Amino acid sequence: MTTRDVNLKIRLTDNIQLLESKLSTSHEREKNYAELRAVEAIQRNPKFFYKYVREKAKIRSTIGPLKVNEELVGDTGRVCEILRAQYDSVFSEPLPDNVLRGLDGGTGASVHHELMDVIFNEDNITEAVGELANGAAASPDGIPAIVLKNCIEALKIPLCIMWRKSLTDGVVPSALKLDDIQRRALRLVEAAGLPTQPPPTSHLDSLEHRRDVAAMRVSQGTGDRGATPGWVVSASKDHYTGQENGDKWW
């Protein structure tokens, strides 16, 4: 590189630094002017002031160009590699002897813990159901949470037996799945000696609608029968008489 080229490079570098200084001063002046306008607008135009404050409150954290060996690096890939190398340079490998020891003085590698069973009882079932929110959505079986909460005294024992059996066998019985539960609810109504329900012609005739209405009545405290499995039959008998007035079931 000739002397002329060196002098040209120096002049270009000086010009670039001068431009950067002017840009920085210009940005600072513009920022101060915008802040002054926002402050002056507090009385006559509060919306402008609060808009300015909200915009400045959104801080975006970015990693600017990095300077390595007097060279500015702005490429994202190279920046990531530089940061990774810097992290590796300060990371220290643990000493071989610095191993967590077990209570018996060993390394703990030979200690094997295995969860063989989950112990629970009827009280645990009651406590778990009690934590459900009254307005919680129904589970896949379609039974609302409010029904479980109001009938838990009668359901806690069978629920405990079913969960115990399911955990012991490691399978979910098909009788506990969605379709079976809904069919069993219908069989309870049929066992009460009520006439067979014709195919639904509207959503008001469906099992889902009747179930939701029953849940609503239980939540409103329409009787103590909601605390026993017999609430299904009792509620059906009470409301089935509405067919005399042209209503169907519920």
GROMACS elastic network, one bead per residue, 0.5 to 0.9 nm:
[ bonds ]
;  ai    aj funct       b0    kb
    1     4     6  0.81459   500
    1     5     6  0.61129   500
    1     6     6  0.68330   500
    2     5     6  0.52284   500
    2     6     6  0.63944   500
    2     7     6  0.87747   500
    3     6     6  0.50546   500
    3     7     6  0.62023   500
    3     8     6  0.85616   500
    4     7     6  0.51918   500
    4     8     6  0.61485   500
    4     9     6  0.86608   500
    5     8     6  0.50041   500
    5     9     6  0.61515   500
    5    10     6  0.86269   500
    6     9     6  0.51455   500
    6    10     6  0.62636   500
    6    11     6  0.87173   500
    7    10     6  0.50784   500
    7    11     6  0.62303   500
    7    12     6  0.86383   500
    8    11     6  0.51458   500
    8    12     6  0.61653   500
    8    13     6  0.85769   500
    9    12     6  0.50979   500
    9    13     6  0.60876   500
    9    14     6  0.85716   500
   10    13     6  0.51027   500
   10    14     6  0.61512   500
   10    15     6  0.85875   500
   11    14     6  0.50852   500
   11    15     6  0.61187   500
   11    16     6  0.86081   500
   12    15     6  0.50486   500
   12    16     6  0.61369   500
   12    17     6  0.86253   500
   13    16     6  0.51289   500
   13    17     6  0.62225   500
   13    18     6  0.85811   500
   14    17     6  0.51640   500
   14    18     6  0.61288   500
   14    19     6  0.86488   500
   15    18     6  0.50125   500
   15    19     6  0.61668   500
   15    20     6  0.86040   500
   16    19     6  0.50957   500
   16    20     6  0.61654   500
   16    21     6  0.86138   500
   17    20     6  0.50427   500
   17    21     6  0.61852   500
   17    22     6  0.86557   500
   18    21     6  0.50984   500
   18    22     6  0.62382   500
   18    23     6  0.86420   500
   19    22     6  0.50322   500
   19    23     6  0.60763   500
   19    24     6  0.85153   500
   20    23     6  0.50806   500
   20    24     6  0.60996   500
   20    25     6  0.85755   500
   21    24     6  0.51192   500
   21    25     6  0.61827   500
   21    26     6  0.85564   500
   22    25     6  0.50804   500
   22    26     6  0.60416   500
   22    27     6  0.85983   500
   23    27     6  0.60993   500
   23    28     6  0.85144   500
   24    27     6  0.51927   500
   24    28     6  0.61638   500
   24    29     6  0.85897   500
   25    28     6  0.51021   500
   25    29     6  0.60958   500
   25    30     6  0.85796   500
   26    29     6  0.50840   500
   26    30     6  0.61130   500
   26    31     6  0.85381   500
   27    30     6  0.50775   500
   27    31     6  0.60567   500
   27    32     6  0.86080   500
   28    31     6  0.50756   500
   28    32     6  0.62023   500
   28    33     6  0.86063   500
   29    32     6  0.52082   500
   29    33     6  0.61857   500
   29    34     6  0.87147   500
   30    33     6  0.50857   500
   30    34     6  0.62150   500
   30    35     6  0.86600   500
   31    34     6  0.52015   500
   31    35     6  0.62465   500
   31    36     6  0.86366   500
   32    35     6  0.51216   500
   32    36     6  0.61273   500
   32    37     6  0.86692   500
   33    36     6  0.50896   500
   33    37     6  0.62432   500
   33    38     6  0.86857   500
   34    37     6  0.51554   500
   34    38     6  0.62338   500
   34    39     6  0.87062   500
   34    52     6  0.85997   500
   35    38     6  0.51059   500
   35    39     6  0.62176   500
   35    40     6  0.86372   500
   35    49     6  0.89288   500
   35    52     6  0.82275   500
   36    39     6  0.51734   500
   36    40     6  0.61654   500
   36    41     6  0.86231   500
   37    40     6  0.51527   500
   37    41     6  0.61883   500
   37    49     6  0.83387   500
   38    41     6  0.51441   500
   38    42     6  0.67089   500
   38    45     6  0.88118   500
   38    46     6  0.85948   500
   38    48     6  0.66609   500
   38    50     6  0.82856   500
   38    51     6  0.89888   500
   38    52     6  0.67594   500
   38    53     6  0.84589   500
   39    42     6  0.55550   500
   39    43     6  0.85897   500
   39    49     6  0.66551   500
   40    43     6  0.71555   500
   40    44     6  0.80420   500
   40    45     6  0.86932   500
   40    49     6  0.84628   500
   41    44     6  0.53746   500
   41    46     6  0.61825   500
   41    47     6  0.85093   500
   41    48     6  0.67948   500
   41    49     6  0.61190   500
   42    45     6  0.56859   500
   42    47     6  0.80273   500
   42    48     6  0.77594   500
   42    49     6  0.57785   500
   42    50     6  0.83822   500
   43    46     6  0.61421   500
   45    48     6  0.57169   500
   45    49     6  0.69753   500
   46    49     6  0.51243   500
   46    50     6  0.62786   500
   46    51     6  0.85287   500
   47    50     6  0.52718   500
   47    51     6  0.60021   500
   47    52     6  0.85631   500
   48    51     6  0.51291   500
   48    52     6  0.62380   500
   48    53     6  0.87145   500
   49    52     6  0.51918   500
   49    53     6  0.63001   500
   49    54     6  0.87759   500
   50    54     6  0.61117   500
   50    55     6  0.85626   500
   51    54     6  0.51862   500
   51    55     6  0.62610   500
   51    56     6  0.87340   500
   52    55     6  0.51952   500
   52    56     6  0.63089   500
   52    57     6  0.86030   500
   53    56     6  0.52155   500
   53    57     6  0.60441   500
   53    58     6  0.89494   500
   54    57     6  0.50043   500
   54    58     6  0.67146   500
   55    58     6  0.56871   500
   55    59     6  0.85693   500
   56    59     6  0.68470   500
   63    66     6  0.82060   500
   63    79     6  0.86301   500
   64    73     6  0.88768   500
   64    74     6  0.71183   500
   65    72     6  0.60080   500
   65    73     6  0.52457   500
   65    75     6  0.78753   500
   65    76     6  0.89276   500
   65    79     6  0.76106   500
   66    71     6  0.79812   500
   66    72     6  0.55532   500
   66    73     6  0.50875   500
   66    74     6  0.66093   500
   66    79     6  0.69057   500
   66    82     6  0.84912   500
   67    70     6  0.58892   500
   67    71     6  0.52533   500
   67    73     6  0.60753   500
   67    74     6  0.89194   500
   68    71     6  0.51198   500
   68    72     6  0.64301   500
   68    73     6  0.71329   500
   68    82     6  0.87151   500
   69    72     6  0.84023   500
   73    76     6  0.84912   500
   73    78     6  0.70867   500
   73    79     6  0.67015   500
   74    77     6  0.87347   500
   74    78     6  0.75501   500
   74    79     6  0.66718   500
   75    78     6  0.54205   500
   75    79     6  0.60831   500
   75    80     6  0.87086   500
   76    79     6  0.50567   500
   76    80     6  0.62203   500
   76    81     6  0.86820   500
   77    80     6  0.52481   500
   77    81     6  0.63444   500
   77    82     6  0.87491   500
   78    82     6  0.61227   500
   78    83     6  0.86069   500
   79    82     6  0.51110   500
   79    83     6  0.62254   500
   79    84     6  0.86072   500
   80    83     6  0.51585   500
   80    84     6  0.61308   500
   80    85     6  0.86257   500
   81    84     6  0.50472   500
   81    85     6  0.61520   500
   81    86     6  0.85783   500
   82    85     6  0.51482   500
   82    86     6  0.61708   500
   82    87     6  0.86476   500
   83    86     6  0.50419   500
   83    87     6  0.61974   500
   83    88     6  0.86676   500
   84    87     6  0.50759   500
   84    88     6  0.62004   500
   84    89     6  0.86154   500
   85    88     6  0.50623   500
   85    89     6  0.61451   500
   85    90     6  0.89333   500
   86    89     6  0.51216   500
   86    90     6  0.67120   500
   86    91     6  0.88379   500
   87    90     6  0.55397   500
   87    91     6  0.62278   500
   88    91     6  0.51030   500
   88    92     6  0.81709   500
   89    92     6  0.81208   500
   92    95     6  0.89340   500
   93    96     6  0.88778   500
   94    97     6  0.83049   500
   94    98     6  0.64774   500
   94    99     6  0.84460   500
   95    98     6  0.51711   500
   95    99     6  0.79930   500
   96    99     6  0.68557   500
   98   101     6  0.89542   500
   99   107     6  0.69836   500
  100   106     6  0.88246   500
  100   107     6  0.63939   500
  100   108     6  0.77966   500
  101   104     6  0.78789   500
  101   105     6  0.57851   500
  101   106     6  0.55494   500
  101   108     6  0.61265   500
  102   105     6  0.53202   500
  102   106     6  0.52655   500
  102   107     6  0.55409   500
  102   109     6  0.85188   500
  102   111     6  0.84225   500
  103   106     6  0.73262   500
  103   107     6  0.89653   500
  103   108     6  0.80615   500
  104   107     6  0.85473   500
  104   108     6  0.81129   500
  105   108     6  0.80936   500
  106   109     6  0.77288   500
  106   110     6  0.81500   500
  107   110     6  0.75711   500
  107   111     6  0.87090   500
  108   111     6  0.52774   500
  108   112     6  0.84501   500
  109   112     6  0.77157   500
  115   118     6  0.78219   500
  117   167     6  0.80409   500
  117   168     6  0.82660   500
  118   164     6  0.89036   500
  118   167     6  0.80755   500
  119   164     6  0.87953   500
  120   123     6  0.79788   500
  120   124     6  0.59607   500
  120   125     6  0.77660   500
  120   160     6  0.80116   500
  120   164     6  0.84061   500
  121   124     6  0.53804   500
  121   125     6  0.66459   500
  121   126     6  0.89692   500
  121   156     6  0.88178   500
  121   157     6  0.85228   500
  121   160     6  0.64723   500
  122   125     6  0.50710   500
  122   126     6  0.63065   500
  122   127     6  0.86665   500
  122   156     6  0.54928   500
  122   157     6  0.59377   500
  122   159     6  0.81304   500
  122   160     6  0.59046   500
  122   161     6  0.89998   500
  123   126     6  0.50205   500
  123   127     6  0.61060   500
  123   128     6  0.85739   500
  123   156     6  0.78716   500
  124   127     6  0.50335   500
  124   128     6  0.60837   500
  124   129     6  0.85821   500
  124   156     6  0.89700   500
  124   160     6  0.88988   500
  125   128     6  0.51879   500
  125   129     6  0.61842   500
  125   130     6  0.84754   500
  125   152     6  0.83647   500
  125   156     6  0.60422   500
  125   157     6  0.85901   500
  125   159     6  0.75719   500
  125   160     6  0.68257   500
  126   129     6  0.52873   500
  126   130     6  0.60240   500
  126   131     6  0.88334   500
  126   149     6  0.82348   500
  126   152     6  0.63941   500
  126   153     6  0.76508   500
  126   156     6  0.63690   500
  127   130     6  0.50375   500
  127   131     6  0.65810   500
  128   131     6  0.54171   500
  128   132     6  0.72839   500
  129   132     6  0.54945   500
  129   133     6  0.89694   500
  129   145     6  0.80111   500
  129   148     6  0.70296   500
  129   149     6  0.61072   500
  129   152     6  0.75449   500
  130   133     6  0.79613   500
  130   148     6  0.88699   500
  130   149     6  0.62160   500
  130   152     6  0.86737   500
  132   135     6  0.84231   500
  132   136     6  0.68161   500
  132   145     6  0.65502   500
  132   146     6  0.82850   500
  132   149     6  0.77947   500
  133   136     6  0.51472   500
  133   137     6  0.88652   500
  133   145     6  0.71221   500
  133   146     6  0.78840   500
  134   137     6  0.88089   500
  134   144     6  0.85145   500
  134   145     6  0.60635   500
  134   146     6  0.51480   500
  134   147     6  0.89412   500
  134   149     6  0.80026   500
  134   219     6  0.82882   500
  135   138     6  0.89560   500
  135   144     6  0.83115   500
  135   145     6  0.71777   500
  135   146     6  0.72398   500
  136   139     6  0.88374   500
  136   144     6  0.73286   500
  136   145     6  0.59649   500
  136   146     6  0.79857   500
  137   142     6  0.87711   500
  137   143     6  0.88198   500
  137   144     6  0.64242   500
  137   145     6  0.69746   500
  138   141     6  0.73712   500
  138   142     6  0.52056   500
  138   143     6  0.53353   500
  138   145     6  0.60936   500
  139   142     6  0.54989   500
  139   143     6  0.62760   500
  139   144     6  0.70236   500
  139   145     6  0.79584   500
  140   143     6  0.78520   500
  140   177     6  0.84439   500
  140   178     6  0.65355   500
  141   144     6  0.88858   500
  141   176     6  0.83988   500
  141   177     6  0.66397   500
  141   179     6  0.76650   500
  141   180     6  0.89615   500
  141   181     6  0.68125   500
  141   182     6  0.76085   500
  142   178     6  0.73224   500
  142   181     6  0.87143   500
  142   182     6  0.80015   500
  142   208     6  0.77418   500
  142   211     6  0.86938   500
  143   146     6  0.85101   500
  143   147     6  0.68862   500
  143   148     6  0.74702   500
  143   211     6  0.78825   500
  143   212     6  0.87138   500
  143   215     6  0.88460   500
  144   147     6  0.55398   500
  144   148     6  0.68878   500
  144   211     6  0.84513   500
  144   212     6  0.76310   500
  144   215     6  0.69853   500
  145   148     6  0.52055   500
  145   149     6  0.62471   500
  145   150     6  0.87362   500
  145   215     6  0.87768   500
  146   149     6  0.51026   500
  146   150     6  0.61810   500
  146   151     6  0.85149   500
  146   215     6  0.64682   500
  146   216     6  0.82858   500
  146   218     6  0.76970   500
  146   219     6  0.65106   500
  147   150     6  0.53114   500
  147   151     6  0.60199   500
  147   152     6  0.82252   500
  147   214     6  0.84424   500
  147   215     6  0.56995   500
  147   216     6  0.88622   500
  147   218     6  0.71363   500
  147   219     6  0.79216   500
  147   226     6  0.79609   500
  147   227     6  0.88845   500
  148   151     6  0.51986   500
  148   152     6  0.55489   500
  148   155     6  0.77567   500
  149   152     6  0.53038   500
  149   153     6  0.85270   500
  149   227     6  0.87713   500
  150   153     6  0.77767   500
  150   218     6  0.73066   500
  150   219     6  0.78947   500
  150   226     6  0.61776   500
  150   227     6  0.53726   500
  150   228     6  0.83082   500
  151   154     6  0.56801   500
  151   155     6  0.61328   500
  151   156     6  0.84583   500
  151   226     6  0.62940   500
  151   228     6  0.56697   500
  151   229     6  0.69276   500
  151   231     6  0.87903   500
  152   156     6  0.53842   500
  152   157     6  0.88041   500
  152   227     6  0.72895   500
  152   228     6  0.83363   500
  153   156     6  0.57470   500
  153   157     6  0.80039   500
  153   227     6  0.68457   500
  153   228     6  0.74746   500
  154   157     6  0.70219   500
  154   158     6  0.80537   500
  154   227     6  0.69229   500
  154   228     6  0.55258   500
  154   229     6  0.66013   500
  155   158     6  0.55666   500
  155   159     6  0.59051   500
  155   160     6  0.84225   500
  155   228     6  0.81904   500
  155   229     6  0.78351   500
  156   159     6  0.51040   500
  156   160     6  0.59488   500
  156   161     6  0.85882   500
  157   160     6  0.50997   500
  157   161     6  0.62283   500
  157   162     6  0.86763   500
  158   161     6  0.50155   500
  158   162     6  0.61030   500
  158   163     6  0.85498   500
  159   162     6  0.51435   500
  159   163     6  0.60881   500
  159   164     6  0.84244   500
  160   163     6  0.52095   500
  160   164     6  0.59719   500
  160   165     6  0.85229   500
  161   164     6  0.51091   500
  161   165     6  0.61237   500
  161   166     6  0.85294   500
  162   165     6  0.51445   500
  162   166     6  0.60362   500
  162   167     6  0.86006   500
  162   173     6  0.86780   500
  162   176     6  0.85273   500
  163   167     6  0.60903   500
  163   168     6  0.84581   500
  163   172     6  0.88208   500
  164   167     6  0.52924   500
  164   168     6  0.60881   500
  164   169     6  0.86357   500
  165   168     6  0.50940   500
  165   169     6  0.60934   500
  165   170     6  0.81617   500
  165   171     6  0.85250   500
  165   172     6  0.88212   500
  165   173     6  0.89461   500
  166   169     6  0.53720   500
  166   170     6  0.56102   500
  166   171     6  0.54085   500
  166   172     6  0.55610   500
  166   173     6  0.70344   500
  167   171     6  0.70493   500
  167   172     6  0.83659   500
  168   171     6  0.81816   500
  169   172     6  0.83376   500
  172   175     6  0.84138   500
  172   176     6  0.71063   500
  172   177     6  0.81172   500
  173   176     6  0.56429   500
  173   177     6  0.73859   500
  174   177     6  0.54154   500
  174   178     6  0.87697   500
  174   180     6  0.75049   500
  175   178     6  0.83677   500
  175   179     6  0.83787   500
  175   180     6  0.54536   500
  175   181     6  0.70835   500
  176   179     6  0.84905   500
  176   180     6  0.65306   500
  176   181     6  0.63600   500
  177   180     6  0.57726   500
  177   181     6  0.63760   500
  177   182     6  0.89608   500
  178   181     6  0.54442   500
  178   182     6  0.64741   500
  178   183     6  0.87816   500
  179   182     6  0.53283   500
  179   183     6  0.61705   500
  179   184     6  0.86137   500
  180   183     6  0.50690   500
  180   184     6  0.60554   500
  180   185     6  0.86388   500
  181   184     6  0.51089   500
  181   185     6  0.63427   500
  181   186     6  0.88469   500
  182   185     6  0.51016   500
  182   186     6  0.64892   500
  182   187     6  0.87835   500
  182   207     6  0.80946   500
  183   186     6  0.51112   500
  183   187     6  0.62513   500
  183   188     6  0.87575   500
  184   188     6  0.62730   500
  184   189     6  0.88383   500
  185   188     6  0.51755   500
  185   189     6  0.66898   500
  185   190     6  0.88881   500
  185   207     6  0.89614   500
  185   232     6  0.80279   500
  186   189     6  0.51955   500
  186   190     6  0.63151   500
  186   191     6  0.86317   500
  186   207     6  0.81423   500
  187   191     6  0.59311   500
  187   192     6  0.86471   500
  188   191     6  0.50580   500
  188   192     6  0.65736   500
  188   230     6  0.89545   500
  188   232     6  0.74589   500
  188   233     6  0.69233   500
  189   192     6  0.53412   500
  189   193     6  0.74051   500
  189   194     6  0.66125   500
  189   232     6  0.71205   500
  189   233     6  0.58273   500
  189   236     6  0.71885   500
  190   193     6  0.56006   500
  190   194     6  0.55997   500
  190   195     6  0.72165   500
  190   196     6  0.69387   500
  190   197     6  0.89195   500
  190   233     6  0.89815   500
  191   194     6  0.74279   500
  191   233     6  0.85784   500
  192   233     6  0.62517   500
  192   234     6  0.89321   500
  192   236     6  0.88495   500
  192   237     6  0.84060   500
  193   196     6  0.89084   500
  194   197     6  0.84306   500
  194   236     6  0.85138   500
  194   237     6  0.79519   500
  194   240     6  0.84546   500
  197   200     6  0.79981   500
  197   205     6  0.87641   500
  197   248     6  0.88216   500
  197   249     6  0.83197   500
  198   201     6  0.85720   500
  198   205     6  0.88725   500
  199   205     6  0.81157   500
  199   206     6  0.85382   500
  200   203     6  0.71917   500
  200   204     6  0.78822   500
  200   206     6  0.57571   500
  200   207     6  0.87992   500
  201   204     6  0.81258   500
  201   205     6  0.65956   500
  201   206     6  0.82995   500
  202   205     6  0.56191   500
  202   206     6  0.70745   500
  203   206     6  0.52519   500
  203   207     6  0.86310   500
  203   208     6  0.81323   500
  203   209     6  0.66147   500
  204   207     6  0.84909   500
  204   208     6  0.85664   500
  204   209     6  0.56907   500
  204   210     6  0.73725   500
  204   248     6  0.79858   500
  204   249     6  0.86461   500
  204   250     6  0.73422   500
  205   208     6  0.84609   500
  205   209     6  0.68117   500
  205   210     6  0.71780   500
  205   248     6  0.65417   500
  205   249     6  0.69924   500
  205   250     6  0.74267   500
  206   209     6  0.53666   500
  206   210     6  0.64611   500
  206   211     6  0.86357   500
  207   210     6  0.51341   500
  207   211     6  0.59645   500
  207   212     6  0.85565   500
  208   211     6  0.50854   500
  208   212     6  0.61750   500
  208   213     6  0.86804   500
  209   212     6  0.51626   500
  209   213     6  0.62472   500
  209   214     6  0.86299   500
  209   250     6  0.79903   500
  210   213     6  0.51861   500
  210   214     6  0.61932   500
  210   215     6  0.86568   500
  210   249     6  0.74708   500
  210   250     6  0.58246   500
  211   214     6  0.51118   500
  211   215     6  0.62204   500
  211   216     6  0.86705   500
  211   232     6  0.89480   500
  212   215     6  0.50345   500
  212   216     6  0.61834   500
  212   217     6  0.87112   500
  213   216     6  0.50103   500
  213   217     6  0.62628   500
  213   218     6  0.86371   500
  213   250     6  0.73060   500
  214   217     6  0.51603   500
  214   218     6  0.62165   500
  214   219     6  0.86543   500
  214   231     6  0.86446   500
  214   232     6  0.77876   500
  214   235     6  0.71271   500
  214   236     6  0.87779   500
  214   250     6  0.86645   500
  215   218     6  0.50808   500
  215   219     6  0.61664   500
  215   220     6  0.86442   500
  215   226     6  0.89595   500
  216   219     6  0.51119   500
  216   220     6  0.62491   500
  216   221     6  0.88450   500
  217   220     6  0.50882   500
  217   221     6  0.64914   500
  217   222     6  0.57594   500
  217   223     6  0.85227   500
  217   226     6  0.86986   500
  217   235     6  0.89150   500
  218   221     6  0.52496   500
  218   222     6  0.60159   500
  218   223     6  0.73593   500
  218   224     6  0.86363   500
  218   225     6  0.85705   500
  218   226     6  0.56801   500
  218   227     6  0.87310   500
  218   231     6  0.87190   500
  219   222     6  0.78110   500
  219   226     6  0.88092   500
  220   223     6  0.87543   500
  221   224     6  0.74325   500
  221   226     6  0.80218   500
  222   225     6  0.84107   500
  222   226     6  0.80861   500
  223   226     6  0.63868   500
  223   227     6  0.87358   500
  224   227     6  0.59440   500
  224   228     6  0.81281   500
  224   231     6  0.85340   500
  225   228     6  0.57894   500
  225   229     6  0.80856   500
  225   230     6  0.66730   500
  225   231     6  0.50003   500
  225   232     6  0.87648   500
  225   234     6  0.73326   500
  225   235     6  0.84262   500
  226   229     6  0.74919   500
  226   230     6  0.76372   500
  226   232     6  0.81442   500
  226   235     6  0.87990   500
  227   230     6  0.82449   500
  227   231     6  0.71874   500
  228   231     6  0.58839   500
  228   232     6  0.87195   500
  229   232     6  0.65072   500
  229   233     6  0.81738   500
  230   233     6  0.53728   500
  230   234     6  0.60689   500
  230   235     6  0.84139   500
  231   234     6  0.50011   500
  231   235     6  0.57146   500
  231   236     6  0.81970   500
  232   235     6  0.54125   500
  232   236     6  0.61231   500
  232   237     6  0.87375   500
  233   236     6  0.50773   500
  233   237     6  0.62245   500
  233   238     6  0.86824   500
  234   237     6  0.52175   500
  234   238     6  0.62558   500
  234   239     6  0.87583   500
  235   238     6  0.51072   500
  235   239     6  0.62354   500
  235   240     6  0.82875   500
  236   239     6  0.53701   500
  236   240     6  0.55894   500
  236   241     6  0.87485   500
  236   249     6  0.72676   500
  236   250     6  0.80852   500
  237   240     6  0.53207   500
  237   241     6  0.69985   500
  238   241     6  0.65076   500
  238   242     6  0.83699   500
  239   242     6  0.56646   500
  239   243     6  0.83153   500
  239   248     6  0.88532   500
  239   249     6  0.62039   500
  239   250     6  0.60068   500
  240   243     6  0.60475   500
  240   244     6  0.85400   500
  240   247     6  0.83546   500
  240   248     6  0.71350   500
  240   250     6  0.68801   500
  241   244     6  0.59686   500
  241   245     6  0.80553   500
  241   247     6  0.84966   500
  241   248     6  0.88006   500
  241   249     6  0.78026   500
  242   245     6  0.54789   500
  242   246     6  0.68309   500
  242   247     6  0.52261   500
  242   248     6  0.67042   500
  242   249     6  0.67900   500
  242   250     6  0.75395   500
  243   248     6  0.51436   500
  243   249     6  0.66232   500
  243   250     6  0.88076   500
  244   247     6  0.70341   500
  244   248     6  0.88083   500
  245   248     6  0.88269   500
  247   250     6  0.71388   500
